């Protein structure tokens, strides 16, 4: 069984599938943002971010560029895409899910989302590390 697992985990096809799965949330969100730009601007306004239109463009660009780099590994830059998405995801915690500012039950809901963001960022950082090896 160990040989099978080693063979499977060293498969280049599985690596591509894993990159697509890891980036899918961001890629879908970026595509959604292109076609629903006013909704993304509203989300930036709701988070009290300055220059909500500029922040919406930056968000969509980060989601799309980071995803494409992570998936395609163009010029060996999947590590950069993974790091971009990890930093973006971590920044979403204080700006989009500041759980410490809410009363229950919203505090727990936002804390759970923040913990998911934290864990996903860890996975993205592992992807960046693996892509450099």
N, C-alpha and C positions, 0 to 999 in steps of 0.2 A: 504494500500500500504506500510506503514511503516513496518508492520510485515513481509511482503514479502521481502522487501529490507533487513531487519535485518537477516532474515533466509538465504537469498542468500549470503549476505556478511559474514556470519559466517560459511558458508559451507567449509568443509575441501577440497572438490573437487575443488571449485573455488580458494582456496588458492594455490593448486598445479598447476592449470592452469595458474594463475597469475604469479607464480614463473617461470614456463616454458616460458611464454611469455616474462617476464622481462629478463631472462637469454638467450633467443634464439639468439640474435645478437652475444653475446660473445661465446656461444657454437658453433654456425655455423662458426664464425671467427676462433676459435681454431681448429676445424676440418679442415677447409680450410688450415690453416697454416701447419698442419701436412703433408698434401698432396701437398702443394705448398711452401715448406720451402724456396727455393731460392727467391721467390717473397717477402716473409716476410723479409728475410735478406736484399733484395734490398730496401724495405721500410725503414728499420732501417738505412741503409746507406744514403738514400735520406734525412733522418731527421738529418744526421750528428751525429748519436749516436756512442759512442765508443763501440768497440767489438760488431759489428752488429749481428754476429751469436749467441753470448750469449744473447743479448737483444731479439733476435727473439725467442730463447728457453724460456726465462723468460716471454715474452708476451704470447706465446702459452700456457705455463703452467698456467699462471694467468687466462687466459680466460677459460681454461678447468676446472681447480680446482675450481675457483670461481663459475662458472656456476653449476658444479656438486654439490658443497656444498649448493648453493642457492636452487637448485631444490629439492634435496633429503632430506635436513635438517638432514643429517647423524650426529649422536651424538649431535644433537641440534645446529649444526654449520652453519645454513643458514645465520645467522647474519654475520659470518666471510666471507662467500662467497660474500655477498652483499657489505660489507666494502671493500674487496679486489677489486671488480669490480668498486666500486665508486672511490677509490683512483687511480686505473689504468686509469679510464676514465678522471679524473681531470688532471692527468699527461700527458695525450695525448694532452691537450690544448697547453701548452708551447712548447712541443717537436714536435707535429705533425701539429698544427694549430696556429702558432704564428701570428695572424691576424695583429698585430701592425707592423710587418716587411714587409707587402705587400702594393703595390699600388692598387688602384681600377682597375678593379672590384674584383680582388682576395681578397682584404681586407674584403669586405663585405661577400664574399663566406666563407672565413675562420672564420669570426666572427659568421656567422650563425651556422656553425658546432660547434664552441666553445660554443655557447649558448645552442645548443642541448646537448652537452656533460655535461654542467653545470646542465641542467634540469634533464637529465638521472641520474646523480650522486645524485641529490636530491631524486629522486624516489628510487634509490638503498638504500640510507640512511634511508628512511621511511621503506623500507622492512626490513632492519636490526633492526630498533626500534620495529616494529611490531612482528618480530620473537622472541624477548626477552620477550614479554608480554604473 
